[in-house]
């Protein structure tokens, strides 16, 4: 914990400042630019890819031969996420309630850059790594 000194009316006070380190996922490949995601979003993508064991959450690799299945898994998760959202809207309407507010960023918006990276890397026959 670091402290910050402030001066008000010529009096010096000490205030505690809590700094929280935000974990980032940095997905790297020689065939595409680095893709950086906040930890919860990167974890969600890895979960969809079936790489959610503790070791894979720290560091891992997607090999080119696994990329078509990864793309399919992400596209299926996006479709399911959108169907679930539509069902929430329909349930609210059926109950005479206003529809819920949409999420500020959808899974589609978060996953599309990763899908693009997977497609580029698959075409170039290059792996994607993180945590290394």
Secondary structure as a PSIPRED ss2 file (coil, helix, strand):
# PSIPRED VFORMAT (PSIPRED V4.0)

   1 X C   1.000  0.000  0.000
   2 X E   0.000  0.000  1.000
   3 X E   0.000  0.000  1.000
   4 X E   0.000  0.000  1.000
   5 X E   0.000  0.000  1.000
   6 X E   0.000  0.000  1.000
   7 X E   0.000  0.000  1.000
   8 X E   0.000  0.000  1.000
   9 X C   1.000  0.000  0.000
  10 X C   1.000  0.000  0.000
  11 X E   0.000  0.000  1.000
  12 X E   0.000  0.000  1.000
  13 X E   0.000  0.000  1.000
  14 X E   0.000  0.000  1.000
  15 X E   0.000  0.000  1.000
  16 X E   0.000  0.000  1.000
  17 X E   0.000  0.000  1.000
  18 X C   1.000  0.000  0.000
  19 X C   1.000  0.000  0.000
  20 X C   1.000  0.000  0.000
  21 X C   1.000  0.000  0.000
  22 X C   1.000  0.000  0.000
  23 X C   1.000  0.000  0.000
  24 X E   0.000  0.000  1.000
  25 X E   0.000  0.000  1.000
  26 X E   0.000  0.000  1.000
  27 X E   0.000  0.000  1.000
  28 X E   0.000  0.000  1.000
  29 X E   0.000  0.000  1.000
  30 X C   1.000  0.000  0.000
  31 X C   1.000  0.000  0.000
  32 X E   0.000  0.000  1.000
  33 X E   0.000  0.000  1.000
  34 X E   0.000  0.000  1.000
  35 X E   0.000  0.000  1.000
  36 X E   0.000  0.000  1.000
  37 X E   0.000  0.000  1.000
  38 X E   0.000  0.000  1.000
  39 X H   0.000  1.000  0.000
  40 X H   0.000  1.000  0.000
  41 X H   0.000  1.000  0.000
  42 X H   0.000  1.000  0.000
  43 X H   0.000  1.000  0.000
  44 X H   0.000  1.000  0.000
  45 X H   0.000  1.000  0.000
  46 X H   0.000  1.000  0.000
  47 X H   0.000  1.000  0.000
  48 X H   0.000  1.000  0.000
  49 X C   1.000  0.000  0.000
  50 X C   1.000  0.000  0.000
  51 X C   1.000  0.000  0.000
  52 X C   1.000  0.000  0.000
  53 X C   1.000  0.000  0.000
  54 X H   0.000  1.000  0.000
  55 X H   0.000  1.000  0.000
  56 X H   0.000  1.000  0.000
  57 X H   0.000  1.000  0.000
  58 X H   0.000  1.000  0.000
  59 X C   1.000  0.000  0.000
  60 X E   0.000  0.000  1.000
  61 X E   0.000  0.000  1.000
  62 X E   0.000  0.000  1.000
  63 X C   1.000  0.000  0.000
  64 X H   0.000  1.000  0.000
  65 X H   0.000  1.000  0.000
  66 X H   0.000  1.000  0.000
  67 X H   0.000  1.000  0.000
  68 X H   0.000  1.000  0.000
  69 X H   0.000  1.000  0.000
  70 X H   0.000  1.000  0.000
  71 X H   0.000  1.000  0.000
  72 X H   0.000  1.000  0.000
  73 X H   0.000  1.000  0.000
  74 X H   0.000  1.000  0.000
  75 X H   0.000  1.000  0.000
  76 X H   0.000  1.000  0.000
  77 X H   0.000  1.000  0.000
  78 X H   0.000  1.000  0.000
  79 X H   0.000  1.000  0.000
  80 X H   0.000  1.000  0.000
  81 X H   0.000  1.000  0.000
  82 X H   0.000  1.000  0.000
  83 X H   0.000  1.000  0.000
  84 X H   0.000  1.000  0.000
  85 X H   0.000  1.000  0.000
  86 X H   0.000  1.000  0.000
  87 X H   0.000  1.000  0.000
  88 X H   0.000  1.000  0.000
  89 X H   0.000  1.000  0.000
  90 X H   0.000  1.000  0.000
  91 X H   0.000  1.000  0.000
  92 X H   0.000  1.000  0.000
  93 X H   0.000  1.000  0.000
  94 X H   0.000  1.000  0.000
  95 X C   1.000  0.000  0.000
  96 X C   1.000  0.000  0.000
  97 X C   1.000  0.000  0.000
  98 X C   1.000  0.000  0.000
  99 X C   1.000  0.000  0.000
 100 X C   1.000  0.000  0.000
 101 X C   1.000  0.000  0.000
 102 X C   1.000  0.000  0.000
 103 X C   1.000  0.000  0.000
 104 X C   1.000  0.000  0.000
 105 X C   1.000  0.000  0.000
 106 X C   1.000  0.000  0.000
 107 X H   0.000  1.000  0.000
 108 X H   0.000  1.000  0.000
 109 X H   0.000  1.000  0.000
 110 X H   0.000  1.000  0.000
 111 X H   0.000  1.000  0.000
 112 X H   0.000  1.000  0.000
 113 X H   0.000  1.000  0.000
 114 X H   0.000  1.000  0.000
 115 X H   0.000  1.000  0.000
 116 X H   0.000  1.000  0.000
 117 X H   0.000  1.000  0.000
 118 X H   0.000  1.000  0.000
 119 X H   0.000  1.000  0.000
 120 X H   0.000  1.000  0.000
 121 X H   0.000  1.000  0.000
 122 X H   0.000  1.000  0.000
 123 X H   0.000  1.000  0.000
 124 X H   0.000  1.000  0.000
 125 X C   1.000  0.000  0.000
 126 X C   1.000  0.000  0.000
 127 X C   1.000  0.000  0.000
 128 X E   0.000  0.000  1.000
 129 X E   0.000  0.000  1.000
 130 X E   0.000  0.000  1.000
 131 X C   1.000  0.000  0.000
 132 X C   1.000  0.000  0.000
